[in-house]
Amino acid sequence: MYHKFETHEGAELQILCAVCGMTWKREPRHARGCPGVRWYGWQQAPAHLKTYTQLRAMHLKPRDRKKPDGTLSGHDDWIYLYDEREALPRRKCSERQRLALRAAWLKCQETYTCKRCGAKPANPADLHHHFGKDFCVDCWEMLKWKAEQQTHEDQLREDCNEMIMWAHDLLVRTDWALIDTETTSLDGVVVEVCAVAPDGSVLFESLVKPDCPVTPGARAVHGISDEELNQAPKLAEVWPDLLKALEGRTLLLAYNAEFDEAVLSRSASRAGLPELPHKWECLKLAYAAYFGDWSDYWHSYRWQPLPGAGHRAKEDALAALALLKRMAATDLDEDGE
């Protein structure tokens, strides 16, 4: 239905709909359709005009719901008003109907009783907001959380057992070596390298004279002085001995293998030497999974400091080997106890 515009001239020019009474200062281009009955602003309707919901709360109903006596402007649609004075009383339920409704509600409560805590819906609105078929919302969330926790704990235990078996399998092999380096900086070159065998014997150990200065931060960690490095051989002099010491070793293990592999590769490249051809595995990542300190933020296990580390290549290599043996000696957790 369209508005029937009329123009009224007074103190100000005013456009008026002759049907609903809405007013505008100028003719609207995109006005909503006319409701067809008198329109009232919010809280401006006469007291005898009620919404359908208000009449229902008074146990009344409109004489004809299709013929409203007024309207309010809602967010998406019109809110129609009806004259309370012409409203009809609603028919009351008979005793038989009340008993039937009561029996149906009791059956509904029994159906939706929580199987965990025994709570029952207090009213029909609870069925939508607080109850499912078998559990109330609170119990369902609790059970869901417990299931997630159990899954998480099972995964932690599985990962720990996997690392125990990995460490055990390594210690029955002899084709690997544990290697550690000290450097001029986090992105510098090697100043000390040590490789130890699975039995703890030292395969190779040497200081290395770098082609760049050691940063104060790196020296504060390993404590290797300039005097020691000035007297040390260059990498090209010790590289053949390192390769010979690693003959027959197909795997190199390190605590933070990504760092040590990158340091040796960078140092060899700067000295014009061939890189180590070995496969690398990281004890740091394995120990993190064994330790089981999970980070929800990073979605991974938190790295742990090397127990017993002395920040010299030989000390750190032997400390890493001792950690590997400790992991291998741990009993498998089969049932989560």
TANOR-V761426 format. One record per residue. N is the residue number from 0. PSI is psi as a letter, one per 30 degrees, with the letter a starting at -180 (* if undefined). Layout:
BEGIN
n=N psi=PSI
n=N psi=PSI
END
This chain:
BEGIN
n=0 psi=k
n=1 psi=l
n=2 psi=k
n=3 psi=j
n=4 psi=k
n=5 psi=k
n=6 psi=k
n=7 psi=k
n=8 psi=k
n=9 psi=b
n=10 psi=e
n=11 psi=k
n=12 psi=k
n=13 psi=k
n=14 psi=k
n=15 psi=k
n=16 psi=k
n=17 psi=f
n=18 psi=e
n=19 psi=f
n=20 psi=g
n=21 psi=k
n=22 psi=k
n=23 psi=l
n=24 psi=f
n=25 psi=l
n=26 psi=k
n=27 psi=k
n=28 psi=e
n=29 psi=h
n=30 psi=k
n=31 psi=l
n=32 psi=l
n=33 psi=k
n=34 psi=f
n=35 psi=f
n=36 psi=l
n=37 psi=k
n=38 psi=k
n=39 psi=k
n=40 psi=l
n=41 psi=k
n=42 psi=g
n=43 psi=f
n=44 psi=k
n=45 psi=l
n=46 psi=f
n=47 psi=f
n=48 psi=k
n=49 psi=l
n=50 psi=l
n=51 psi=e
n=52 psi=e
n=53 psi=e
n=54 psi=e
n=55 psi=e
n=56 psi=f
n=57 psi=g
n=58 psi=h
n=59 psi=l
n=60 psi=l
n=61 psi=k
n=62 psi=e
n=63 psi=j
n=64 psi=f
n=65 psi=f
n=66 psi=i
n=67 psi=l
n=68 psi=f
n=69 psi=l
n=70 psi=l
n=71 psi=l
n=72 psi=j
n=73 psi=a
n=74 psi=e
n=75 psi=f
n=76 psi=l
n=77 psi=k
n=78 psi=j
n=79 psi=k
n=80 psi=k
n=81 psi=k
n=82 psi=j
n=83 psi=e
n=84 psi=f
n=85 psi=g
n=86 psi=l
n=87 psi=k
n=88 psi=k
n=89 psi=k
n=90 psi=k
n=91 psi=l
n=92 psi=k
n=93 psi=l
n=94 psi=e
n=95 psi=e
n=96 psi=e
n=97 psi=e
n=98 psi=e
n=99 psi=e
n=100 psi=e
n=101 psi=e
n=102 psi=e
n=103 psi=e
n=104 psi=e
n=105 psi=e
n=106 psi=e
n=107 psi=e
n=108 psi=e
n=109 psi=e
n=110 psi=e
n=111 psi=g
n=112 psi=k
n=113 psi=k
n=114 psi=f
n=115 psi=e
n=116 psi=f
n=117 psi=g
n=118 psi=k
n=119 psi=l
n=120 psi=k
n=121 psi=f
n=122 psi=l
n=123 psi=e
n=124 psi=e
n=125 psi=e
n=126 psi=e
n=127 psi=e
n=128 psi=f
n=129 psi=f
n=130 psi=k
n=131 psi=a
n=132 psi=e
n=133 psi=f
n=134 psi=l
n=135 psi=l
n=136 psi=e
n=137 psi=e
n=138 psi=e
n=139 psi=e
n=140 psi=e
n=141 psi=e
n=142 psi=e
n=143 psi=e
n=144 psi=e
n=145 psi=e
n=146 psi=e
n=147 psi=e
n=148 psi=e
n=149 psi=e
n=150 psi=e
n=151 psi=e
n=152 psi=e
n=153 psi=e
n=154 psi=e
n=155 psi=e
n=156 psi=e
n=157 psi=e
n=158 psi=e
n=159 psi=e
n=160 psi=e
n=161 psi=e
n=162 psi=e
n=163 psi=e
n=164 psi=e
n=165 psi=e
n=166 psi=e
n=167 psi=e
n=168 psi=e
n=169 psi=e
n=170 psi=f
n=171 psi=f
n=172 psi=l
n=173 psi=g
n=174 psi=h
n=175 psi=l
n=176 psi=l
n=177 psi=k
n=178 psi=k
n=179 psi=k
n=180 psi=l
n=181 psi=k
n=182 psi=l
n=183 psi=f
n=184 psi=l
n=185 psi=e
n=186 psi=g
n=187 psi=b
n=188 psi=l
n=189 psi=k
n=190 psi=f
n=191 psi=k
n=192 psi=k
n=193 psi=k
n=194 psi=k
n=195 psi=l
n=196 psi=l
n=197 psi=f
n=198 psi=g
n=199 psi=f
n=200 psi=k
n=201 psi=j
n=202 psi=e
n=203 psi=k
n=204 psi=k
n=205 psi=k
n=206 psi=l
n=207 psi=k
n=208 psi=j
n=209 psi=l
n=210 psi=g
n=211 psi=l
n=212 psi=l
n=213 psi=k
n=214 psi=l
n=215 psi=e
n=216 psi=e
n=217 psi=e
n=218 psi=e
n=219 psi=f
n=220 psi=e
n=221 psi=f
n=222 psi=g
n=223 psi=k
n=224 psi=l
n=225 psi=e
n=226 psi=e
n=227 psi=e
n=228 psi=e
n=229 psi=f
n=230 psi=f
n=231 psi=l
n=232 psi=l
n=233 psi=l
n=234 psi=e
n=235 psi=f
n=236 psi=e
n=237 psi=f
n=238 psi=e
n=239 psi=e
n=240 psi=e
n=241 psi=e
n=242 psi=e
n=243 psi=e
n=244 psi=f
n=245 psi=g
n=246 psi=k
n=247 psi=f
n=248 psi=k
n=249 psi=f
n=250 psi=k
n=251 psi=k
n=252 psi=k
n=253 psi=l
n=254 psi=j
n=255 psi=i
n=256 psi=e
n=257 psi=e
n=258 psi=e
n=259 psi=e
n=260 psi=e
n=261 psi=e
n=262 psi=e
n=263 psi=e
n=264 psi=e
n=265 psi=e
n=266 psi=e
n=267 psi=e
n=268 psi=e
n=269 psi=f
n=270 psi=g
n=271 psi=h
n=272 psi=l
n=273 psi=k
n=274 psi=l
n=275 psi=k
n=276 psi=g
n=277 psi=l
n=278 psi=k
n=279 psi=k
n=280 psi=l
n=281 psi=j
n=282 psi=f
n=283 psi=e
n=284 psi=e
n=285 psi=e
n=286 psi=e
n=287 psi=e
n=288 psi=e
n=289 psi=e
n=290 psi=e
n=291 psi=g
n=292 psi=j
n=293 psi=k
n=294 psi=j
n=295 psi=f
n=296 psi=e
n=297 psi=f
n=298 psi=h
n=299 psi=l
n=300 psi=k
n=301 psi=k
n=302 psi=k
n=303 psi=k
n=304 psi=l
n=305 psi=j
n=306 psi=k
n=307 psi=g
n=308 psi=k
n=309 psi=f
n=310 psi=g
n=311 psi=l
n=312 psi=e
n=313 psi=e
n=314 psi=e
n=315 psi=e
n=316 psi=e
n=317 psi=e
n=318 psi=e
n=319 psi=e
n=320 psi=e
n=321 psi=e
n=322 psi=e
n=323 psi=e
n=324 psi=e
n=325 psi=e
n=326 psi=e
n=327 psi=f
n=328 psi=f
n=329 psi=k
n=330 psi=k
n=331 psi=k
n=332 psi=j
n=333 psi=f
n=334 psi=g
n=335 psi=g
n=336 psi=*
END
